[in-house]
Amino acid sequence: MPNASNNGTSTAFTTRDGLRYGLLGFPLAFCALPLYVMLPNLYALQYGVALSALGAVLLGARLLDAFIDPVLGRLIDRLYARSCNAVLALGAVAAVVLAIAFALLFFPPTRAPNALLLWAAVMLTITYAAYSALSVAHQSWGAMLGGDEAQRGRIVAWREGLGLAGVVLAALAPALLGLPVMVALFSGGLVLGWWAWSRAVKPSAPPASTSPVYTTRPHQDLLRPWRIAAFRRLMLVFLLNGIASAVPATLVLFFVQDRLQASEAMQPLFLGSYFLCGALSMPLWLRVVQRIGLARSWLLGMGLSIAVFLWALQLGAGDTTAFLLICVLSGMALGSDLALPAAMLAGIIATAGDQGRAEGAYFGWWNFATKLNLALAAGVALPLLQWLGYSPGARDASALQALSYAYCLLPC
């Protein structure tokens, strides 16, 4: 298998390369939708868990997971310094653990509320840790392949585009095929994704003069990315934008069920159209990048999101057609969120002279930010809604207005 160059003039990244590298993004993204969107709704509606208690468990598990990501990143850097095969071995172990813990989350052995909360806390912690190890290793691999802005965008677009295909299937599978089939599809996707990754184009080893250098103080290695001003600026924008995305992701099913009062059959259509349009918009965003660059393209996507969610604030019961169009447009904006920021990060790593040396550290902190956003969304939005008088199934006007403000206005 050919190796990629570590400089800005790497060899062309072909369609076959994209499929082999990006396919693991399919099950990783498939996993995310059930965990972040469906699981809270399932535990609250079917198992009767209070929103405040559920929010606390989700917040705690996600915060713990977020804080281990940078440590995992440095571990993965050390494995890359050894060989790509060492990273693939870690990925295989993480994939097996992830598949088992994911299944146990959706099929718990108890329905007693207190025991169920404890079970969810333990299984979420294991699931998140395995997911983090696999995703940081996979993202770092892509960043190490190098290239100019357009090529970095293509590499990320393959990973995230196939990931969105996984999300579409995850949105449809529970309603159309049932939870057992959803879990089986996820496990099968992990096997296939890891197999393809093991045959993907490999990053070339860095020259000896730029090989990873580890100090006797691990915290200095851990904080290495924060010494780069461009990284700090990008992370600030990424955090703010990520919170804006995480809040509606946590609340979308409650909004659809109670504010729109849409039928259960409509839910897969809304979610599927959102993620499908995100995937289909990837080539469009890559063309925009060629014209105006990564940063301005991402800003354009943010502007589209704001306009769409301000429109959603006007919706009420029965406005399902309008919401479907909102899902289409916000899905197009999602394409910019997924394809562009990570490509910008890869460019910062290369400019800082850390390509082939510290990708794990950078993506460890990157995933820390992602998890922190999701933790804050669940840990703050759900208890806040309960405090404001909203509970699943509410029809009171003030409660539904609070739900609309949290879902639509807060992200803007």
ZANUFI-566644 format. One record per residue (C-alpha): y, x negated, z. Coordinates in Angstrom, 3 decimals, always signed. Layout:
[rec [Y X Z]] ...
//
This chain:
[rec [+0.000 +0.000 +0.000]] [rec [+3.400 -1.471 -0.929]] [rec [+5.929 -2.296 +1.751]] [rec [+9.540 -1.229 +1.736]] [rec [+12.336 -3.715 +1.838]] [rec [+14.524 -3.857 +4.920]] [rec [+17.755 -4.343 +3.025]] [rec [+20.067 -1.974 +1.242]] [rec [+18.349 -2.452 -2.092]] [rec [+14.878 -1.212 -1.203]] [rec [+12.497 -0.097 -3.906]] [rec [+12.653 +3.494 -5.102]] [rec [+11.226 +6.091 -2.733]] [rec [+8.954 +8.178 -4.986]] [rec [+7.693 +11.727 -4.631]] [rec [+4.291 +10.402 -3.548]] [rec [+5.994 +8.239 -0.927]] [rec [+7.939 +11.254 +0.279]] [rec [+4.848 +13.419 +0.648]] [rec [+2.856 +10.760 +2.458]] [rec [+5.614 +9.866 +4.878]] [rec [+7.140 +13.319 +5.300]] [rec [+4.006 +15.443 +5.736]] [rec [+3.811 +14.758 +9.486]] [rec [+7.176 +16.495 +9.740]] [rec [+5.336 +19.727 +8.856]] [rec [+3.324 +20.089 +12.112]] [rec [+6.052 +18.522 +14.278]] [rec [+8.544 +21.154 +13.159]] [rec [+5.829 +23.845 +13.241]] [rec [+5.433 +22.998 +16.927]] [rec [+9.151 +23.240 +17.693]] [rec [+9.731 +26.893 +16.751]] [rec [+6.987 +28.350 +18.988]] [rec [+8.052 +26.127 +21.895]] [rec [+11.786 +26.709 +21.735]] [rec [+12.032 +30.236 +20.337]] [rec [+8.753 +32.136 +20.797]] [rec [+7.519 +30.819 +24.143]] [rec [+10.505 +32.063 +26.223]] [rec [+10.280 +35.460 +24.565]] [rec [+6.485 +35.637 +25.086]] [rec [+6.619 +34.700 +28.776]] [rec [+9.532 +37.056 +29.494]] [rec [+8.295 +40.128 +27.611]] [rec [+4.504 +39.980 +27.791]] [rec [+3.983 +38.088 +31.045]] [rec [+6.951 +39.518 +32.950]] [rec [+8.479 +36.201 +34.030]] [rec [+12.103 +36.500 +35.218]] [rec [+14.668 +34.932 +32.902]] [rec [+16.276 +32.898 +35.697]] [rec [+12.948 +31.379 +36.796]] [rec [+11.874 +30.779 +33.214]] [rec [+15.200 +29.138 +32.417]] [rec [+14.815 +26.806 +35.410]] [rec [+11.320 +25.730 +34.313]] [rec [+12.433 +25.141 +30.726]] [rec [+15.480 +23.214 +31.903]] [rec [+13.448 +21.000 +34.241]] [rec [+10.692 +20.255 +31.729]] [rec [+13.122 +19.517 +28.910]] [rec [+15.345 +17.296 +31.059]] [rec [+12.337 +15.283 +32.238]] [rec [+11.191 +14.968 +28.646]] [rec [+14.652 +13.930 +27.500]] [rec [+14.855 +11.093 +30.000]] [rec [+11.541 +9.546 +28.956]] [rec [+12.479 +9.434 +25.256]] [rec [+14.541 +6.206 +25.447]] [rec [+11.700 +4.505 +27.351]] [rec [+9.221 +5.658 +24.715]] [rec [+11.568 +4.288 +22.077]] [rec [+11.441 +0.776 +23.501]] [rec [+7.655 +0.987 +23.830]] [rec [+7.449 +1.951 +20.178]] [rec [+9.708 -0.970 +19.206]] [rec [+7.234 -3.311 +20.883]] [rec [+4.350 -1.691 +19.002]] [rec [+6.205 -2.086 +15.705]] [rec [+6.723 -5.760 +16.547]] [rec [+2.939 -6.029 +16.836]] [rec [+1.981 -4.050 +13.710]] [rec [+2.339 -0.692 +11.977]] [rec [-1.321 -0.014 +12.787]] [rec [-0.539 -0.192 +16.508]] [rec [+2.076 +2.520 +15.992]] [rec [-0.397 +4.657 +14.029]] [rec [-2.931 +4.320 +16.876]] [rec [-0.355 +5.573 +19.368]] [rec [+0.399 +8.431 +16.980]] [rec [-3.272 +9.436 +16.826]] [rec [-3.563 +9.635 +20.622]] [rec [-0.280 +11.563 +20.903]] [rec [-1.395 +14.035 +18.229]] [rec [-4.644 +14.871 +20.064]] [rec [-2.865 +15.374 +23.398]] [rec [-0.174 +17.475 +21.721]] [rec [-2.683 +19.798 +20.058]] [rec [-4.552 +20.454 +23.316]] [rec [-1.486 +21.017 +25.506]] [rec [+0.155 +23.264 +22.897]] [rec [-2.911 +25.532 +22.801]] [rec [-3.057 +25.763 +26.600]] [rec [+0.595 +26.828 +26.740]] [rec [+0.009 +29.888 +24.595]] [rec [-3.333 +30.768 +26.185]] [rec [-2.772 +30.216 +29.919]] [rec [-5.682 +30.815 +32.325]] [rec [-3.549 +32.995 +34.634]] [rec [-1.022 +35.829 +34.440]] [rec [+0.242 +35.649 +38.037]] [rec [+3.990 +34.915 +37.724]] [rec [+4.180 +31.995 +40.179]] [rec [+0.996 +30.355 +38.945]] [rec [+2.081 +30.929 +35.360]] [rec [+5.393 +29.182 +35.977]] [rec [+3.608 +26.157 +37.464]] [rec [+1.156 +26.077 +34.559]] [rec [+4.010 +26.285 +32.065]] [rec [+5.882 +23.441 +33.797]] [rec [+2.873 +21.091 +33.682]] [rec [+1.817 +21.941 +30.126]] [rec [+5.371 +21.750 +28.825]] [rec [+5.800 +18.302 +30.341]] [rec [+2.606 +17.038 +28.671]] [rec [+3.422 +18.743 +25.374]] [rec [+6.946 +17.362 +25.253]] [rec [+5.831 +13.810 +26.111]] [rec [+3.209 +13.754 +23.349]] [rec [+5.613 +15.352 +20.893]] [rec [+8.281 +12.784 +21.754]] [rec [+5.997 +9.790 +21.269]] [rec [+4.859 +11.052 +17.876]] [rec [+8.284 +12.087 +16.605]] [rec [+10.127 +8.904 +17.747]] [rec [+7.471 +6.728 +16.079]] [rec [+7.678 +8.779 +12.875]] [rec [+11.477 +8.831 +12.726]] [rec [+11.696 +5.091 +13.406]] [rec [+9.268 +4.414 +10.543]] [rec [+11.568 +6.267 +8.129]] [rec [+14.681 +4.432 +9.330]] [rec [+12.947 +1.062 +8.860]] [rec [+12.363 +1.792 +5.169]] [rec [+16.043 +1.090 +4.478]] [rec [+18.059 +1.885 +1.357]] [rec [+21.574 +3.062 +0.520]] [rec [+23.078 +6.383 +1.671]] [rec [+21.380 +8.369 -1.076]] [rec [+17.953 +6.861 -0.400]] [rec [+18.253 +7.276 +3.369]] [rec [+19.153 +10.884 +2.711]] [rec [+16.053 +11.323 +0.525]] [rec [+13.760 +9.831 +3.156]] [rec [+15.087 +12.129 +5.875]] [rec [+15.139 +15.095 +3.485]] [rec [+11.427 +14.692 +2.744]] [rec [+10.618 +14.641 +6.461]] [rec [+12.901 +17.517 +7.371]] [rec [+12.217 +19.533 +4.232]] [rec [+8.479 +19.501 +4.859]] [rec [+9.313 +20.185 +8.495]] [rec [+11.170 +23.338 +7.499]] [rec [+8.130 +24.449 +5.505]] [rec [+6.209 +24.103 +8.771]] [rec [+8.814 +26.163 +10.586]] [rec [+8.590 +28.926 +7.978]] [rec [+4.832 +29.085 +8.466]] [rec [+5.297 +29.049 +12.250]] [rec [+7.731 +31.956 +11.953]] [rec [+5.292 +34.019 +9.885]] [rec [+1.923 +33.086 +11.383]] [rec [+2.133 +34.762 +14.834]] [rec [+3.123 +38.163 +13.429]] [rec [+0.918 +38.091 +10.345]] [rec [-2.105 +36.104 +11.529]] [rec [-1.944 +36.082 +15.339]] [rec [-1.504 +33.361 +17.947]] [rec [-5.050 +31.895 +17.643]] [rec [-4.566 +31.240 +13.919]] [rec [-1.111 +29.779 +14.602]] [rec [-2.610 +27.273 +17.059]] [rec [-5.411 +26.387 +14.614]] [rec [-2.919 +25.828 +11.786]] [rec [-0.864 +23.555 +14.012]] [rec [-3.871 +21.435 +14.988]] [rec [-5.013 +21.147 +11.384]] [rec [-1.502 +20.191 +10.321]] [rec [-1.438 +17.352 +12.851]] [rec [-4.690 +15.932 +11.487]] [rec [-3.508 +16.115 +7.877]] [rec [-0.023 +14.828 +8.700]] [rec [-1.313 +11.776 +10.589]] [rec [-3.789 +11.007 +7.786]] [rec [-0.997 +11.079 +5.175]] [rec [+1.280 +8.977 +7.400]] [rec [-1.422 +6.331 +7.750]] [rec [-1.339 +5.972 +3.956]] [rec [+2.444 +6.003 +3.581]] [rec [+4.566 +3.097 +2.388]] [rec [+4.934 +0.702 +5.314]] [rec [+8.140 -0.996 +6.473]] [rec [+8.038 -4.701 +5.722]] [rec [+8.036 -7.083 +8.655]] [rec [+11.540 -8.364 +9.481]] [rec [+12.269 -12.067 +9.054]] [rec [+11.548 -14.192 +12.102]] [rec [+15.271 -14.639 +12.674]] [rec [+15.720 -10.879 +13.087]] [rec [+12.481 -10.010 +14.848]] [rec [+12.785 -8.006 +18.084]] [rec [+14.121 -10.015 +20.982]] [rec [+13.381 -8.627 +24.434]] [rec [+15.260 -9.696 +27.527]] [rec [+13.925 -10.067 +31.033]] [rec [+16.011 -7.023 +31.962]] [rec [+14.439 -3.918 +30.368]] [rec [+17.519 -1.776 +31.003]] [rec [+19.532 -4.033 +28.686]] [rec [+17.059 -3.377 +25.862]] [rec [+17.183 +0.324 +26.690]] [rec [+20.983 +0.491 +26.503]] [rec [+21.259 -1.681 +23.387]] [rec [+22.343 +1.181 +21.046]] [rec [+25.211 +2.200 +23.342]] [rec [+26.931 -1.152 +22.748]] [rec [+27.567 +0.014 +19.152]] [rec [+30.819 +2.000 +18.880]] [rec [+29.695 +3.840 +15.721]] [rec [+26.558 +4.996 +17.522]] [rec [+28.600 +6.351 +20.431]] [rec [+30.877 +8.280 +18.082]] [rec [+27.979 +9.736 +16.121]] [rec [+26.169 +10.744 +19.315]] [rec [+29.214 +12.654 +20.587]] [rec [+29.352 +14.738 +17.422]] [rec [+25.570 +15.122 +17.382]] [rec [+25.543 +16.395 +20.987]] [rec [+28.265 +18.977 +20.438]] [rec [+26.769 +20.208 +17.186]] [rec [+23.301 +20.240 +18.719]] [rec [+24.365 +22.483 +21.601]] [rec [+25.917 +24.835 +19.070]] [rec [+22.547 +25.035 +17.278]] [rec [+20.341 +25.222 +20.380]] [rec [+21.989 +28.271 +21.957]] [rec [+21.285 +30.701 +19.067]] [rec [+17.814 +29.202 +18.597]] [rec [+17.007 +30.186 +22.193]] [rec [+18.544 +33.655 +21.926]] [rec [+17.796 +34.769 +18.363]] [rec [+14.803 +36.992 +19.157]] [rec [+16.683 +38.740 +21.967]] [rec [+19.597 +39.339 +19.571]] [rec [+17.312 +40.737 +16.885]] [rec [+15.361 +42.972 +19.270]] [rec [+18.200 +44.344 +21.366]] [rec [+21.524 +43.911 +19.559]] [rec [+20.250 +44.736 +16.086]] [rec [+17.354 +46.862 +17.409]] [rec [+15.332 +45.690 +14.432]] [rec [+11.632 +46.411 +14.141]] [rec [+9.127 +43.729 +15.077]] [rec [+8.108 +43.506 +11.423]] [rec [+11.621 +42.277 +10.546]] [rec [+11.473 +39.236 +12.820]] [rec [+9.327 +37.050 +10.523]] [rec [+11.614 +37.975 +7.610]] [rec [+14.719 +36.824 +9.485]] [rec [+13.195 +33.589 +10.750]] [rec [+11.365 +32.863 +7.504]] [rec [+14.472 +33.331 +5.325]] [rec [+16.531 +31.120 +7.651]] [rec [+14.162 +28.177 +7.539]] [rec [+13.155 +28.664 +3.904]] [rec [+16.802 +28.528 +2.821]] [rec [+17.228 +25.429 +4.978]] [rec [+14.412 +23.742 +3.072]] [rec [+15.615 +24.924 -0.334]] [rec [+19.152 +23.709 +0.385]] [rec [+18.045 +20.080 +0.862]] [rec [+18.445 +19.061 -2.833]] [rec [+21.880 +20.701 -2.863]] [rec [+23.036 +18.723 +0.170]] [rec [+21.734 +15.483 -1.341]] [rec [+23.860 +16.146 -4.421]] [rec [+26.870 +16.839 -2.217]] [rec [+26.224 +13.536 -0.422]] [rec [+26.370 +11.679 -3.734]] [rec [+29.844 +13.141 -4.307]] [rec [+31.535 +13.067 -0.882]] [rec [+29.245 +11.043 +1.398]] [rec [+27.123 +11.870 +4.436]] [rec [+29.839 +12.527 +7.029]] [rec [+31.968 +14.886 +4.940]] [rec [+28.878 +16.754 +3.756]] [rec [+27.802 +17.315 +7.353]] [rec [+31.308 +18.548 +8.231]] [rec [+31.100 +21.023 +5.363]] [rec [+27.820 +22.342 +6.777]] [rec [+29.415 +22.828 +10.202]] [rec [+32.242 +24.829 +8.662]] [rec [+29.751 +27.119 +6.943]] [rec [+27.934 +27.688 +10.244]] [rec [+31.133 +28.668 +12.055]] [rec [+32.109 +31.182 +9.373]] [rec [+28.633 +32.744 +9.375]] [rec [+28.372 +33.130 +13.163]] [rec [+31.839 +34.679 +13.396]] [rec [+30.579 +37.281 +10.953]] [rec [+27.445 +37.833 +13.055]] [rec [+29.672 +38.705 +16.040]] [rec [+30.641 +41.924 +14.242]] [rec [+27.059 +43.200 +13.897]] [rec [+25.458 +46.038 +15.829]] [rec [+22.361 +48.239 +15.824]] [rec [+20.846 +48.671 +12.378]] [rec [+22.814 +45.923 +10.618]] [rec [+19.654 +44.248 +9.437]] [rec [+20.684 +43.701 +5.816]] [rec [+23.850 +41.888 +6.850]] [rec [+21.903 +39.797 +9.347]] [rec [+19.399 +38.846 +6.657]] [rec [+22.268 +37.497 +4.550]] [rec [+23.557 +35.671 +7.630]] [rec [+20.120 +34.084 +8.018]] [rec [+20.266 +32.913 +4.394]] [rec [+23.726 +31.356 +4.737]] [rec [+23.135 +29.805 +8.154]] [rec [+19.833 +28.466 +6.823]] [rec [+21.760 +26.671 +4.098]] [rec [+23.994 +25.147 +6.774]] [rec [+20.878 +24.116 +8.686]] [rec [+19.875 +21.920 +5.756]] [rec [+22.906 +19.704 +6.396]] [rec [+22.137 +19.470 +10.120]] [rec [+18.605 +18.292 +9.461]] [rec [+19.026 +15.939 +6.510]] [rec [+22.336 +14.203 +7.150]] [rec [+22.819 +13.052 +10.795]] [rec [+19.581 +11.045 +10.976]] [rec [+20.439 +9.394 +7.655]] [rec [+23.822 +8.439 +9.149]] [rec [+22.015 +6.958 +12.151]] [rec [+19.782 +4.860 +9.885]] [rec [+22.922 +3.479 +8.256]] [rec [+24.420 +2.591 +11.642]] [rec [+21.216 +0.769 +12.632]] [rec [+21.323 -1.272 +9.423]] [rec [+25.035 -2.063 +9.743]] [rec [+24.550 -3.194 +13.347]] [rec [+21.868 -5.660 +12.238]] [rec [+19.159 -3.864 +14.218]] [rec [+16.993 -2.707 +11.311]] [rec [+13.407 -3.713 +11.961]] [rec [+14.322 -4.596 +15.543]] [rec [+15.327 -1.550 +17.591]] [rec [+14.806 +1.703 +15.675]] [rec [+12.704 +3.057 +18.537]] [rec [+15.539 +2.544 +21.011]] [rec [+18.022 +4.333 +18.766]] [rec [+15.736 +7.278 +18.006]] [rec [+14.662 +7.458 +21.634]] [rec [+18.267 +8.186 +22.587]] [rec [+18.609 +10.429 +19.523]] [rec [+15.717 +12.574 +20.704]] [rec [+17.107 +12.452 +24.234]] [rec [+20.242 +14.144 +22.900]] [rec [+18.197 +16.735 +21.011]] [rec [+16.150 +17.609 +24.101]] [rec [+19.241 +17.690 +26.298]] [rec [+20.814 +20.235 +23.960]] [rec [+17.742 +22.462 +24.102]] [rec [+17.466 +22.071 +27.870]] [rec [+21.064 +23.095 +28.420]] [rec [+20.697 +26.029 +26.034]] [rec [+17.688 +27.442 +27.898]] [rec [+18.736 +26.401 +31.390]] [rec [+22.266 +27.752 +31.128]] [rec [+22.212 +30.564 +28.549]] [rec [+19.241 +32.502 +29.960]] [rec [+20.371 +32.578 +33.627]] [rec [+23.952 +33.266 +32.509]] [rec [+22.832 +36.291 +30.505]] [rec [+20.856 +37.613 +33.466]] [rec [+23.907 +37.117 +35.718]] [rec [+26.050 +39.040 +33.208]] [rec [+23.642 +41.970 +33.402]] [rec [+21.502 +41.405 +30.322]] [rec [+17.720 +41.615 +30.470]] [rec [+15.200 +41.992 +27.620]] [rec [+15.214 +45.563 +26.346]] [rec [+18.775 +46.295 +27.537]] [rec [+20.803 +48.962 +25.757]] [rec [+23.894 +48.934 +27.971]] [rec [+27.038 +48.208 +25.912]] [rec [+28.383 +45.509 +28.240]] [rec [+25.033 +43.734 +28.397]] [rec [+24.701 +43.745 +24.611]] [rec [+28.267 +42.486 +24.254]] [rec [+27.434 +39.573 +26.547]] [rec [+24.403 +38.837 +24.379]] [rec [+26.582 +38.836 +21.229]] [rec [+29.125 +36.487 +22.767]] [rec [+26.398 +34.064 +23.879]] [rec [+24.534 +34.155 +20.552]] [rec [+27.503 +34.191 +18.133]] [rec [+30.764 +33.075 +19.739]] [rec [+29.652 +30.284 +22.077]] [rec [+28.117 +28.224 +19.230]] [rec [+31.341 +28.483 +17.243]] 
//
